[in-house]
Amino acid sequence: MTLRRRLFLLVTTILVIGLPSTAGVFAYVSWQSVLQRTESEGTLIAQTLAQSVTFIQQVPAVINQIVDKEVRTQADMVAQLTHLARRKNASAEDINRALRTIAANNGIPEIWVSDARGTPLFWSLDDIDARIAVDSGLTLLPVFKPLLQGQQFSVSSDLQIRDLDHRELYYGAVATPDRQGMALIARLPSRANRIIHSIGLKRMVETVLSAAQIDTIWIFDSQLEPLAATSDPRTNTTTHLSEAERSFVEAVISTSAPASFLENSGFHNALFQQAFLYVAAPIFGADGLPNGAALMRLPVNMAAEMNSLLRVGGGVTIGLLLLGMTLALPFLNRIVRPLSQLTLQTHRLVEHNFDPDQEMHAELLKVSENRKDEVGYLGNALYSMVTTLKTYIADLKATTAAKERIEGEMSAARDIQMGMLPRVFGSPPDARFDLHALLVPAKAVGGDLFDFFPLDERRLFFLIGDVSDKGVPAALFMAVTKTLFTVEAKRDSNSVAGIMERVNRTLCENNPEGMFVTVFAGILDLDSGEITCSDGGHELPFVLRRNGRAEMLAKKKGGLVLGFVADSVYRDDVIRLQPGEALVIYTDGVTEAMNSEHELFKEERLGTTLGAISAVCTARTIIAKVIDAVHAFVGSHPQSDDITLLALRWQGAARGALAAVAEETLPDDASDGTSSGALGGNA
């Protein structure tokens, strides 16, 4: 299939899919708008309804407060009248008769007057009923103790149910004027509260239902018991809640916030038929806590809106589809024709081995001529590419050849550098020492160095160093440093510090790049095991003692790095080895080896590794154990610095001469890019 057909099919597919999809999106947005408007209005109505229910529920409490205040007033009047009657020495029968008259005229169930101990003195009941009340211990209830003890003037009791006659009464009580008793007025529980509550809810719910497009309204208490329910006459409504409705109302009560949810009728039914939106708001009691909820079910009808939208939108969609297909053809021709020419010229360029001819140049210029769009930019780019590609290919060949030549030279330089390091010496059975060294450069060539050679029959010179840079400059500086130490040590070996000072002056005189090198050099006396050494800013060495402990030697003397200050002063230091003890020196490539988590190997881990090595193993084994520990710690993380190690174990005084051993040399065994050496001396 050609590109033109593909593009035409793509544009047609986009139009066929995109326009109906757009119409569907508009339909969904319209449905969401209607739903949100209905939800907003329903939530407002539900909150207003819930607040109205709260007000209606608080009306009985207000009435109770008014009645309670009236009862206390009546009790105060009874207390005053009784006090006056007693001061005028009225008899108990006269006072009781007066109390019965007051109770009958005011609809009071009971009137009581007691002394300070709560013993009834006067009452409005006949003798039989009064006896029942006295036996019930009414005046001795805990609620009245503050009055009898003079702590309060008036109190009101909760609903009291007497066990003797099962009568339910509320009491208001006040202290007598002389504070030597109290007067109690009883009242019956009012049925007006329940009547006001039921009638108010019913009328309010019916009013709201008739004034808004609401299907059903429920009013529930905190236990989800229906207090009122009404619905449109055309709807069959039940007060029984489904599991989803019950969970919804419980969530509204527990969160104290209004909420809504759409009945699970499916998007298709909600969009083309009718769905129901449930909206609920919490009802708050006098204490400010939710004690119920108002639930409404509102119809959401999108049928009319969808019919209008489909009629208008369908016609517009078909018209836009036809117009888009008509306009797509010339647009496709303008894009496809120049792309076809570019494709043809690209094939010709490959066939001519990227050597364009004049016809190819003319066709590419024709494609990009008078075009300021992406196709024109592509033609200009291809024209520029074919004119410069041949030059780039030639340059790439030259660069590749130069790189291969440099890599070959670097390989030769590596071989030369590794060849400068000491070779492996033989180790006779009666050897007085065992020495092994290893260098692993981080690049093709490195800046670390080591060396060792006999000065005479009883003295062995050894050296390890680390140049401040890496690569070729460090390798050249390393070669110069090693050569200078060899010359100066063989010329005058009376003092290691003197050797260091002479080499330092020479390096400073010929050091235009400002490079420097850290050095640790020493001379081992094979008869006594004493090492005379000097340090030039190098790492602290370790001594492996005969008891198996690895001891790091602190710096007592020494000097600065070599090549930094020409007149630096260096001093000799002495390390004494017992037979079988070994000296281990290294460069910072060991202690600063880094793993993938950027953690360093450090001196502590090196000391732990050396402490775990057997006290009788060879110098080669010591080096191998340390290298294995470094590799295990680093893992696959690339090496960042040269690694160099030198281990020297003194076996003790023996017969023979060191010079005789040095005559037997063997080939280098560092075939993996490292250089190592092992040296043994006999008596």
Rosetta blueprint (number, residue, H / E / L):
1 M L
2 T L
3 L H
4 R H
5 R H
6 R H
7 L H
8 F H
9 L H
10 L H
11 V H
12 T H
13 T H
14 I H
15 L H
16 V H
17 I H
18 G H
19 L H
20 P H
21 S H
22 T H
23 A H
24 G H
25 V H
26 F H
27 A H
28 Y H
29 V H
30 S H
31 W H
32 Q H
33 S H
34 V H
35 L H
36 Q H
37 R H
38 T H
39 E H
40 S H
41 E H
42 G H
43 T H
44 L H
45 I H
46 A H
47 Q H
48 T H
49 L H
50 A H
51 Q H
52 S H
53 V H
54 T H
55 F H
56 I H
57 Q H
58 Q H
59 V H
60 P H
61 A H
62 V H
63 I H
64 N H
65 Q H
66 I H
67 V H
68 D H
69 K H
70 E H
71 V H
72 R H
73 T H
74 Q H
75 A H
76 D H
77 M H
78 V H
79 A H
80 Q H
81 L H
82 T H
83 H H
84 L H
85 A H
86 R H
87 R H
88 K L
89 N L
90 A L
91 S L
92 A H
93 E H
94 D H
95 I H
96 N H
97 R H
98 A H
99 L H
100 R H
101 T H
102 I H
103 A H
104 A H
105 N H
106 N H
107 G L
108 I L
109 P L
110 E L
111 I E
112 W E
113 V E
114 S E
115 D E
116 A L
117 R L
118 G L
119 T L
120 P E
121 L E
122 F E
123 W E
124 S L
125 L L
126 D L
127 D H
128 I H
129 D H
130 A H
131 R H
132 I H
133 A H
134 V H
135 D H
136 S L
137 G L
138 L H
139 T H
140 L H
141 L L
142 P H
143 V H
144 F H
145 K H
146 P H
147 L H
148 L H
149 Q L
150 G L
151 Q L
152 Q L
153 F L
154 S E
155 V E
156 S E
157 S L
158 D L
159 L L
160 Q E
161 I E
162 R L
163 D L
164 L L
165 D L
166 H L
167 R L
168 E E
169 L E
170 Y E
171 Y E
172 G E
173 A E
174 V E
175 A E
176 T L
177 P L
178 D L
179 R L
180 Q L
181 G E
182 M E
183 A E
184 L E
185 I E
186 A E
187 R E
188 L L
189 P L
190 S L
191 R L
192 A H
193 N H
194 R H
195 I H
196 I H
197 H H
198 S H
199 I H
200 G H
201 L H
202 K H
203 R H
204 M H
205 V H
206 E H
207 T H
208 V H
209 L H
210 S H
211 A H
212 A L
213 Q L
214 I L
215 D L
216 T E
217 I E
218 W E
219 I E
220 F E
221 D E
222 S L
223 Q L
224 L L
225 E L
226 P E
227 L E
228 A E
229 A E
230 T E
231 S E
232 D L
233 P L
234 R L
235 T L
236 N L
237 T L
238 T L
239 T L
240 H L
241 L L
242 S L
243 E H
244 A H
245 E H
246 R H
247 S H
248 F H
249 V H
250 E H
251 A H
252 V H
253 I H
254 S H
255 T H
256 S L
257 A L
258 P L
259 A E
260 S E
261 F E
262 L E
263 E L
264 N L
265 S L
266 G L
267 F H
268 H H
269 N H
270 A H
271 L H
272 F H
273 Q L
274 Q E
275 A E
276 F E
277 L E
278 Y E
279 V E
280 A E
281 A E
282 P E
283 I E
284 F E
285 G L
286 A L
287 D L
288 G L
289 L L
290 P E
291 N E
292 G E
293 A E
294 A E
295 L E
296 M E
297 R E
298 L E
299 P E
300 V E
301 N E
302 M L
303 A H
304 A H
305 E H
306 M H
307 N H
308 S H
309 L H
310 L H
311 R H
312 V H
313 G H
314 G H
315 G H
316 V H
317 T H
318 I H
319 G H
320 L H
321 L H
322 L H
323 L H
324 G H
325 M H
326 T H
327 L H
328 A H
329 L H
330 P H
331 F H
332 L H
333 N H
334 R H
335 I H
336 V H
337 R H
338 P H
339 L H
340 S H
341 Q H
342 L H
343 T H
344 L H
345 Q H
346 T H
347 H H
348 R H
349 L H
350 V H
351 E H
352 H L
353 N L
354 F L
355 D L
356 P L
357 D L
358 Q H
359 E H
360 M H
361 H H
362 A H
363 E H
364 L H
365 L H
366 K H
367 V H
368 S H
369 E L
370 N L
371 R L
372 K L
373 D L
374 E H
375 V H
376 G H
377 Y H
378 L H
379 G H
380 N H
381 A H
382 L H
383 Y H
384 S H
385 M H
386 V H
387 T H
388 T H
389 L H
390 K H
391 T H
392 Y H
393 I H
394 A H
395 D H
396 L H
397 K H
398 A H
399 T H
400 T H
401 A H
402 A H
403 K H
404 E H
405 R H
406 I H
407 E H
408 G H
409 E H
410 M H
411 S H
412 A H
413 A H
414 R H
415 D H
416 I H
417 Q H
418 M H
419 G H
420 M H
421 L L
422 P L
423 R L
424 V E
425 F E
426 G L
427 S L
428 P L
429 P L
430 D L
431 A E
432 R E
433 F E
434 D E
435 L E
436 H E
437 A E
438 L E
439 L E
440 V E
441 P L
442 A L
443 K L
444 A L
445 V L
446 G L
447 G L
448 D E
449 L E
450 F E
451 D E
452 F E
453 F E
454 P E
455 L L
456 D L
457 E L
458 R L
459 R E
460 L E
461 F E
462 F E
463 L E
464 I E
465 G E
466 D E
467 V E
468 S L
469 D L
470 K L
471 G H
472 V H
473 P H
474 A H
475 A H
476 L H
477 F H
478 M H
479 A H
480 V H
481 T H
482 K H
483 T H
484 L H
485 F H
486 T H
487 V H
488 E H
489 A H
490 K H
491 R H
492 D L
493 S L
494 N L
495 S L
496 V H
497 A H
498 G H
499 I H
500 M H
501 E H
502 R H
503 V H
504 N H
505 R H
506 T H
507 L H
508 C H
509 E H
510 N L
511 N L
512 P L
513 E L
514 G L
515 M L
516 F L
517 V E
518 T E
519 V E
520 F E
521 A E
522 G E
523 I E
524 L E
525 D E
526 L L
527 D L
528 S L
529 G L
530 E E
531 I E
532 T E
533 C E
534 S E
535 D E
536 G E
537 G L
538 H L
539 E L
540 L L
541 P L
542 F E
543 V E
544 L E
545 R L
546 R L
547 N L
548 G L
549 R L
550 A E
551 E E
552 M E
553 L L
554 A L
555 K L
556 K L
557 K L
558 G L
559 G E
560 L L
561 V L
562 L E
563 G L
564 F L
565 V L
566 A L
567 D L
568 S L
569 V L
570 Y L
571 R L
572 D L
573 D E
574 V E
575 I E
576 R E
577 L L
578 Q L
579 P L
580 G L
581 E L
582 A E
583 L E
584 V E
585 I E
586 Y E
587 T L
588 D H
589 G H
590 V H
591 T H
592 E L
593 A L
594 M E
595 N L
596 S L
597 E L
598 H L
599 E L
600 L E
601 F L
602 K H
603 E H
604 E H
605 R H
606 L H
607 G H
608 T H
609 T H
610 L H
611 G H
612 A L
613 I L
614 S L
615 A L
616 V L
617 C L
618 T L
619 A H
620 R H
621 T H
622 I H
623 I H
624 A H
625 K H
626 V H
627 I H
628 D H
629 A H
630 V H
631 H H
632 A H
633 F H
634 V H
635 G L
636 S L
637 H L
638 P L
639 Q L
640 S L
641 D L
642 D L
643 I E
644 T E
645 L E
646 L E
647 A E
648 L E
649 R E
650 W E
651 Q L
652 G L
653 A L
654 A L
655 R L
656 G L
657 A L
658 L H
659 A H
660 A H
661 V H
662 A H
663 E L
664 E L
665 T E
666 L E
667 P L
668 D L
669 D L
670 A L
671 S L
672 D L
673 G L
674 T L
675 S E
676 S E
677 G E
678 A E
679 L E
680 G E
681 G E
682 N E
683 A L
